[in-house]
Amino acid sequence: KIAQESATARKRWKLAKELVLRKLNVRTERFRRAYSQIDKERALQLDKDKLTLSGIVSRAAENRPQRPMLEVAFKGLTLSIGKKKLLQCVTGKLSPGRITAIMGPSGAGKTTFLNAVLGKTSGYKKDGLVLVNGKSGSMQSYKKIIGFVPQDDIVHGNLTVEENLWFSGCCRLSKSMSKADKVLILERVIGSLGLQEIRNSLVGTVEKRGISGGQRKRVNVGIEMVMEPSLLILDEPTTGLDSASSQQLLRALRHEASQGVNVCAVIHQPSYTLFNMFDDFVLLARGGLIAYHGPISEVENYFSGLGIKVPDRENPPDYYIDILEGIAKTKMRGHATPKHLPLLWILHNGYEVPEDMQKDLEEINMMHELYTVGSITRELSSVEQTKSKDSVHQNVSQRNDLLNRKTPGVLAQYRYYLGRVAKQRLREATQQAVDYLILCIAGICIGTITKVNDDTLGAASYGYTIIAVSLLCQLAALRSFSPERLQYWRERESGMSSVAYFLARDTIDHFNTVVKPIVFLSTFYFFNNPRSTLRDNYLVLLALVYCVTGIGYTLAIWFELGLAQL
């Protein structure tokens, strides 16, 4: 009773604090409408744990008819490089409205599996099929409705939490969506991830501390959630998070799944509570072989049938990985050993046994009938399975026209990028001031050392000027792209315009291109007496700065910052 009262009090305090924060952040009518809609959704929210897959699909159809569904199925998928097989005989599917956990020991092919889901199979020798909504096709054609959360927190440190999310939503949501709807989506994501208190805080960089690591991780996830993906892939999203933050993140993902989103995440050592918040479980063994792929609720029954029982106070997924690695010892039924687990899964589901596993098949041939007892999916209610499958395909077929999301064009994205870069430059005003100060000092030094008379050309002075201005302006140009290489590649992979990105940065940097020659000449002319006019000197330096800035861009794009500076 005391615990219940304490939980109720905490909930009331959280709601009260949220209301206060909302009053502080209600700036326009759009935000007021967004908060009103979120309150209505919260009041009508059902207990998602009790919903069946068909119920989730139906609910998603009612609430968000504009979001398409993606079902990704694999049939005998094998990826290899040369003679090394990274993924072998993968058969199964990732269903909309469900959260799938991918686990396995190091080197088991978890990253390769994610690449296969994302369609990044160039460079691999590929066998088997990848089906999207039951049809063979390229996953890359669906990248505008696929969100990928990398393991590293690739976010813009000199933008606030809200600015990071808002920019992603503006560039990646449908261009026909109203601003009010975009604000609603933004507020929904901020609320589900618990980012209300830090929405106006800078994320932070190496030089300037911002939000905490756990909050940064949630912003990293929110950047993909805010574009309303149909397929959401996450690479170790709970790494570095405490138990409470991990559960909050999983609750946010469950909310996404309740809207029909297909969620797939690589997880490392989850707690038992966190593990049970997932719907499905993919256990990969070394060599890219599947040892289990099915519902979380059936995993212990399946392994118990093989003679593998989880000891008391042991976390099931960690124990199964220890079995695969040979760390934990167990005695299985018949003559089977842990190395046979992938083969037993193949036999269990009646899949075709690959040639390189025929030898292992002979070792347990006497026990063959023991393990070919039918797929776990067939052990579920056939009626429920049929209803769920029909509901998914019915919703998929109704939304085929929505798979080609029309995002803002190059000009619209250029406008968004221009606003973002302008904010970043304003927040780097100190660095800009230092650059101008160094140019002034360089003008004073060069003008003083190489002072000439009217009857000379001042060749030495101009030589030093070219060297100094070139180096100083080129170093500044290197900072324009090198620190954001990872952010650029992430945005490019998501389908955002590279042309708009470069044009926006170049447009803002043109301000420096125009101003820096003036800053240098303001002191150089005072301490020197050059023969040419101020106008001629300015035009020459303007062309020089423009050229070295372009060279700096090229070096920054192709090399790391340290190497580019050398």
C-alpha positions in Angstrom: 0.0 0.0 0.0 2.8 2.4 0.9 4.6 1.6 -2.4 1.4 2.3 -4.4 0.9 5.6 -2.6 4.5 6.5 -3.3 4.2 5.6 -7.0 0.9 7.7 -7.2 2.6 10.7 -5.6 5.6 10.5 -8.0 3.2 10.3 -10.9 1.3 13.4 -9.7 4.5 15.3 -9.2 5.7 14.3 -12.7 2.4 15.5 -14.2 2.5 18.8 -12.2 6.1 19.4 -13.3 5.1 18.7 -16.9 2.2 21.2 -16.8 4.5 23.9 -15.5 7.0 23.2 -18.2 4.3 23.3 -20.8 3.1 26.8 -19.6 6.6 28.0 -20.0 6.9 26.6 -23.5 3.5 27.5 -24.9 4.6 30.1 -27.3 2.1 29.9 -30.2 -1.4 28.6 -30.9 0.3 25.6 -32.7 1.9 24.5 -29.5 -1.3 24.9 -27.5 -3.1 22.7 -30.0 -0.3 20.2 -29.9 -0.5 19.9 -26.1 -4.3 19.6 -26.2 -4.0 16.7 -28.8 -1.4 14.9 -26.7 -3.6 15.1 -23.6 -6.5 13.6 -25.6 -4.2 10.8 -26.8 -3.0 10.1 -23.3 -6.6 10.0 -22.0 -7.6 7.5 -24.7 -4.4 5.4 -24.4 -5.0 1.7 -23.8 -2.9 -0.9 -22.1 -0.6 -1.8 -25.0 0.7 -4.9 -23.3 -2.8 -6.5 -23.6 -3.2 -5.7 -27.3 -2.8 -8.4 -29.9 -0.9 -7.7 -33.1 -4.1 -7.3 -35.0 -5.3 -4.8 -32.4 -2.1 -2.8 -32.7 -2.5 -2.8 -36.5 -6.1 -1.7 -36.3 -5.3 1.0 -33.8 -2.5 2.3 -35.9 -4.9 2.4 -38.9 -7.4 4.5 -36.8 -4.9 7.0 -35.3 -2.2 7.4 -37.9 -3.6 6.5 -41.4 -0.8 8.3 -43.1 2.0 6.1 -41.8 2.8 3.1 -44.0 3.7 -0.3 -42.6 6.8 -2.3 -43.6 7.2 -6.1 -43.1 10.7 -7.3 -43.8 11.1 -11.0 -44.5 14.2 -13.1 -45.1 14.4 -16.4 -47.0 17.7 -18.2 -46.9 19.6 -15.0 -46.8 23.4 -15.5 -46.9 26.0 -12.6 -47.0 29.7 -13.3 -47.5 32.9 -11.6 -48.4 35.2 -13.9 -50.3 35.0 -17.3 -48.7 34.0 -15.9 -45.3 30.3 -16.1 -44.5 29.1 -13.3 -42.3 25.4 -14.3 -42.3 24.1 -17.8 -43.2 20.7 -19.1 -44.0 18.7 -16.4 -42.2 15.0 -17.1 -42.5 12.4 -15.2 -40.6 10.6 -11.8 -40.6 10.4 -8.5 -38.8 6.7 -7.6 -38.3 5.1 -4.2 -38.0 3.8 -3.4 -34.5 6.4 -5.5 -32.8 9.8 -4.8 -31.1 12.5 -7.2 -32.0 15.7 -7.6 -29.9 18.8 -8.9 -31.6 21.5 -10.4 -29.5 24.5 -12.6 -29.8 28.2 -12.9 -29.0 30.8 -10.7 -30.6 31.4 -11.6 -34.2 28.0 -13.2 -34.6 26.9 -10.9 -37.4 24.6 -8.5 -35.6 25.9 -5.5 -37.5 25.7 -7.4 -40.8 22.2 -8.3 -39.9 21.3 -4.6 -39.5 23.0 -3.9 -42.8 20.9 -6.5 -44.5 17.7 -5.0 -43.0 18.8 -1.5 -44.1 19.6 -2.8 -47.6 23.3 -2.0 -47.3 24.5 -5.2 -49.0 26.8 -3.7 -51.7 30.2 -5.3 -51.5 28.8 -8.5 -50.1 28.1 -11.7 -52.1 24.3 -12.1 -51.5 22.2 -15.3 -51.7 18.6 -15.6 -50.7 15.8 -13.2 -50.7 14.8 -10.0 -48.8 11.1 -9.3 -49.2 9.4 -6.0 -48.3 5.7 -6.4 -47.7 5.8 -9.7 -49.5 7.5 -8.3 -52.6 11.1 -8.5 -53.7 12.7 -5.1 -53.9 15.5 -2.8 -52.8 15.4 -1.5 -49.2 17.1 1.6 -50.3 14.0 2.7 -52.2 12.2 2.9 -48.7 15.0 4.9 -47.0 12.7 7.9 -46.5 10.5 6.0 -44.2 13.3 4.0 -42.5 15.0 5.4 -39.4 18.4 4.2 -38.3 19.8 5.1 -34.8 23.6 4.6 -34.8 25.4 3.4 -31.7 27.4 6.6 -31.4 25.4 9.7 -30.5 25.7 11.7 -33.8 24.0 14.9 -32.9 24.8 18.6 -33.4 26.3 19.8 -30.1 25.9 23.5 -30.8 22.1 23.2 -31.3 19.5 22.8 -28.6 17.6 19.5 -28.1 14.5 21.0 -29.7 16.4 22.4 -32.6 18.0 19.0 -33.4 14.6 17.3 -33.4 12.8 20.1 -35.3 15.4 20.2 -38.1 15.2 16.4 -38.6 11.4 16.6 -38.7 11.2 19.5 -41.1 13.6 17.9 -43.7 12.3 14.4 -43.5 8.5 14.5 -42.9 6.2 14.9 -45.9 6.3 18.3 -47.5 2.5 18.3 -47.6 2.3 18.1 -43.8 1.2 21.3 -42.0 3.5 23.0 -39.5 0.9 22.4 -36.8 1.1 18.6 -37.4 4.9 18.8 -37.3 4.8 20.6 -34.0 2.4 17.9 -32.7 4.9 15.2 -33.7 7.8 17.1 -32.1 5.9 17.5 -28.8 4.9 13.9 -28.8 8.5 12.7 -29.2 9.8 15.1 -26.6 7.2 13.9 -24.2 7.7 10.2 -24.8 11.5 10.5 -24.4 11.2 12.7 -21.3 13.1 15.6 -22.8 10.8 18.4 -21.6 13.2 19.8 -19.0 16.2 20.0 -21.4 14.4 21.0 -24.6 16.1 24.4 -24.7 19.5 23.2 -23.5 22.5 22.9 -25.9 23.4 19.3 -26.5 27.1 20.2 -25.9 30.4 19.5 -27.5 33.8 18.3 -26.4 34.9 21.8 -25.6 31.6 22.9 -24.0 29.6 20.6 -21.8 25.9 20.3 -22.4 23.3 17.6 -21.5 24.2 14.3 -19.9 25.3 11.2 -21.8 21.9 9.4 -21.2 20.0 12.5 -22.4 22.2 12.7 -25.4 21.4 9.1 -26.2 17.6 9.8 -26.1 18.1 12.8 -28.4 19.9 10.5 -30.8 16.9 8.2 -30.8 14.5 11.2 -31.1 16.1 12.4 -34.3 14.8 9.3 -36.0 11.4 9.1 -34.1 10.5 12.6 -35.1 10.4 11.7 -38.8 7.7 9.1 -38.2 9.5 6.0 -39.6 7.7 2.8 -40.6 10.8 0.8 -39.8 13.0 1.9 -36.9 16.5 0.2 -36.5 18.6 0.9 -33.4 22.1 -0.1 -32.8 22.6 -0.6 -29.0 20.3 2.2 -27.9 20.5 1.4 -24.2 24.3 1.3 -24.0 25.4 3.8 -21.3 21.8 4.3 -19.9 20.8 3.4 -16.4 17.9 1.0 -15.7 15.2 3.8 -15.4 16.4 5.6 -18.6 16.5 2.3 -20.5 12.9 1.4 -19.5 11.7 4.9 -20.4 13.3 4.5 -23.9 11.7 1.1 -24.3 8.3 2.5 -23.3 8.8 5.2 -26.0 9.6 2.4 -28.6 6.5 0.4 -27.5 4.4 3.5 -28.2 5.9 3.6 -31.7 5.2 -0.1 -32.1 1.6 0.6 -31.0 1.3 2.9 -34.1 2.3 0.0 -36.4 6.1 0.8 -36.5 8.4 -2.1 -37.1 11.1 -1.7 -34.4 14.4 -3.7 -34.4 17.2 -3.1 -31.9 20.6 -4.7 -31.2 20.8 -5.0 -27.4 23.8 -5.7 -25.2 23.2 -7.3 -21.8 19.7 -6.1 -21.0 18.2 -6.6 -17.6 15.4 -9.3 -17.2 12.8 -6.5 -17.0 14.1 -4.8 -20.1 14.3 -8.0 -22.0 10.7 -8.8 -21.3 9.6 -5.4 -22.7 10.5 -6.7 -26.2 8.1 -8.8 -28.3 10.5 -10.9 -30.4 14.0 -12.2 -29.9 16.7 -13.0 -32.5 19.7 -14.9 -31.1 22.6 -15.1 -33.5 25.4 -17.6 -33.1 29.0 -17.2 -34.5 29.0 -17.4 -38.2 25.8 -15.4 -38.6 23.5 -18.4 -37.9 20.2 -18.1 -36.1 19.9 -20.1 -32.9 16.4 -18.7 -32.1 14.0 -16.3 -33.8 10.6 -16.0 -32.2 8.5 -14.5 -29.4 10.1 -13.6 -26.1 7.3 -15.5 -24.3 8.3 -18.8 -26.0 12.1 -18.6 -25.8 12.5 -20.4 -22.4 10.0 -23.1 -23.4 12.0 -23.7 -26.6 15.4 -24.1 -24.9 13.9 -26.1 -22.1 12.7 -28.6 -24.7 16.3 -28.9 -25.8 17.4 -29.6 -22.2 18.7 -26.1 -21.6 17.2 -24.7 -18.4 18.1 -21.3 -17.1 19.4 -21.5 -13.5 17.8 -19.4 -10.8 18.9 -15.8 -10.7 20.4 -16.0 -14.2 19.3 -13.6 -16.9 18.0 -15.8 -19.8 19.6 -14.0 -22.8 23.0 -13.7 -21.1 22.8 -17.4 -20.2 22.0 -18.4 -23.7 24.9 -16.3 -25.1 27.2 -18.0 -22.5 26.0 -21.4 -23.8 26.9 -20.4 -27.4 30.3 -19.1 -26.3 31.0 -22.3 -24.3 31.4 -20.3 -21.0 28.4 -22.0 -19.4 28.3 -25.8 -19.5 25.1 -27.7 -19.9 23.9 -31.1 -21.0 21.4 -31.1 -23.9 19.1 -33.9 -24.9 20.5 -36.7 -27.0 23.9 -36.2 -28.6 23.4 -32.5 -29.3 25.9 -29.9 -28.1 25.7 -26.1 -28.1 27.4 -25.9 -31.5 24.3 -27.7 -32.9 21.9 -25.0 -31.7 21.6 -23.2 -35.2 21.1 -26.6 -36.9 18.4 -27.6 -34.3 16.6 -24.3 -35.1 16.7 -25.1 -38.8 15.3 -28.6 -38.1 12.8 -27.2 -35.7 11.3 -25.0 -38.4 11.7 -27.5 -41.3 14.1 -25.2 -43.2 16.5 -26.6 -45.8 19.9 -27.7 -44.2 22.9 -26.0 -45.9 25.6 -28.2 -47.3 28.3 -27.2 -44.9 26.1 -28.3 -42.0 25.3 -31.8 -43.3 28.2 -33.3 -41.3 26.6 -31.9 -38.1 23.3 -33.3 -39.2 24.8 -36.8 -39.4 26.0 -36.4 -35.8 22.5 -35.9 -34.4 20.6 -37.8 -37.1 19.3 -40.3 -34.6 17.6 -37.4 -32.7 16.2 -35.8 -35.9 12.6 -36.6 -35.1 13.1 -35.2 -31.6 13.7 -31.7 -32.9 11.5 -31.4 -36.0 8.4 -30.7 -34.0 7.2 -27.7 -36.0 7.9 -24.0 -35.8 7.3 -22.0 -32.7 5.1 -19.7 -34.7 2.9 -22.6 -35.6 2.5 -23.4 -31.9 0.7 -20.1 -31.4 -3.0 -19.8 -32.0 -3.6 -20.4 -35.7 -6.7 -18.1 -35.6 -4.7 -15.3 -34.0 -1.9 -15.7 -36.5 -4.3 -15.7 -39.5 -6.1 -12.6 -38.2 -2.8 -10.8 -37.6 -1.4 -11.6 -41.0 -4.6 -10.6 -42.8 -4.7 -7.3 -40.9 -1.1 -6.5 -41.7 -1.4 -7.2 -45.4 -4.7 -5.4 -45.6 -3.2 -2.3 -44.1 0.0 -2.7 -46.2 -2.0 -3.0 -49.4 -4.0 0.1 -48.6 -0.9 2.2 -48.1 1.3 1.2 -51.1 0.8 4.7 -52.5 2.3 6.2 -49.3 5.6 4.3 -49.5 7.1 7.0 -51.7 7.1 9.9 -49.2 7.5 13.3 -50.8 9.9 15.1 -48.6 10.8 18.8 -49.1 12.8 19.6 -52.2 16.3 21.0 -52.5 15.3 24.7 -52.2 13.1 24.0 -49.1 15.9 22.0 -47.4 18.4 24.8 -48.4 16.2 27.2 -46.4 16.2 24.9 -43.3 20.0 24.3 -43.6 20.6 28.0 -44.0 18.7 28.7 -40.7 20.6 26.0 -38.9 24.1 27.1 -40.1 23.3 30.7 -39.2 22.4 29.7 -35.6 25.6 27.6 -35.4 27.8 30.5 -36.6 26.2 32.9 -34.2 27.0 30.5 -31.3 30.6 30.3 -32.6 30.9 34.1 -32.4 33.9 33.8 -30.1 35.8 31.7 -32.5 34.9 34.1 -35.3 36.2 37.0 -33.3 39.4 35.2 -32.6 39.9 34.7 -36.4 39.3 38.4 -37.1 41.7 39.4 -34.2 44.5 37.1 -35.6 44.0 38.7 -39.1 44.3 42.2 -37.5 47.5 41.2 -35.7 48.9 39.6 -38.9 48.1 42.9 -40.8 50.0 44.9 -38.1 53.0 42.6 -38.1 53.4 42.3 -41.9 52.7 46.0 -42.4 55.3 47.0 -39.8 58.1 44.6 -40.8 57.8 45.2 -44.6 57.1 49.0 -44.6 58.0 50.4 -48.1 58.1 53.7 -49.9 55.8 55.0 -52.6 58.4 54.3 -55.4 58.6 50.5 -54.7 56.1 47.7 -55.4 56.4 46.1 -52.0 56.9 42.6 -53.3 58.0 41.2 -50.0 55.0 42.7 -48.3 52.5 41.1 -50.8 54.3 37.8 -50.6 53.9 37.7 -46.8 50.3 38.8 -47.2 49.5 36.0 -49.5 51.0 33.4 -47.2 49.4 34.7 -44.0 45.9 35.3 -45.4 45.9 31.9 -47.2 46.9 30.0 -44.1 44.5 31.8 -41.7 41.5 31.6 -44.1 42.2 28.0 -45.0 42.3 26.8 -41.4 38.9 28.5 -40.8 37.5 26.7 -43.9 38.7 23.4 -42.6 36.5 23.9 -39.5 33.5 24.3 -41.7 33.1 20.7 -42.6 35.5 18.4 -40.7 33.8 18.6 -37.3 30.4 17.6 -38.9 31.5 14.7 -41.1 29.6 12.1 -39.1 26.5 14.3 -39.0 26.7 14.9 -42.7 27.0 11.2 -43.5 24.0 10.4 -41.3 21.8 13.0 -42.9 22.9 11.9 -46.4 22.1 8.2 -45.7 18.6 9.3 -44.5 17.9 10.8 -47.9 18.5 14.5 -47.1 19.9 16.7 -49.8 23.7 17.0 -50.0 23.4 19.9 -52.4 21.3 21.9 -49.9 23.8 21.1 -47.2 26.8 22.4 -49.1 25.0 25.4 -50.6 23.8 26.6 -47.2 27.3 26.3 -45.6 28.9 28.0 -48.5 26.3 30.8 -48.4 27.0 31.6 -44.8 30.8 31.2 -45.3 30.6 33.8 -48.0 30.1 36.4 -45.3 33.6 35.6 -44.0 35.0 35.6 -47.6 33.8 39.2 -48.0 34.7 40.5 -44.5 38.1 38.9 -43.9 40.0 40.9 -46.6 38.6 44.1 -45.1 39.7 43.1 -41.6 43.2 42.4 -42.8 43.5 45.6 -44.9 42.2 47.8 -42.1 45.5 47.3 -40.2 47.8 46.5 -43.1 47.1 49.8 -44.8 47.6 51.8 -41.6 51.1 50.4 -41.0 52.1 50.1 -44.6 52.1 52.4 -47.7 51.3 50.1 -50.6 51.4 51.5 -54.1 48.2 50.0 -55.3 44.7 51.3 -54.3 42.6 49.9 -51.5 40.1 48.7 -54.1 42.7 46.7 -56.0 44.1 45.2 -52.9 40.6 44.2 -51.7 39.7 42.5 -55.0 43.0 40.5 -55.1 42.5 39.4 -51.5 38.9 38.5 -52.1 39.8 36.3 -55.0 42.6 34.8 -52.9 40.3 34.0 -49.9 37.7 32.6 -52.2 40.3 30.2 -53.8 41.9 29.0 -50.5 38.4 28.5 -48.9 37.5 26.2 -51.8 40.8 24.3 -51.3 40.1 24.1 -47.6 36.6 22.7 -48.3 38.1 20.0 -50.5 40.7 19.0 -47.9 38.1 19.0 -45.1 35.7 16.8 -47.1 38.3 14.1 -48.0 40.5 14.1 -44.9 40.2 14.1 -41.1 40.7 17.5 -39.4 44.2 16.8 -38.2 45.4 15.4 -41.5 43.7 18.2 -43.4 45.4 20.8 -41.4 48.8 19.3 -42.2 
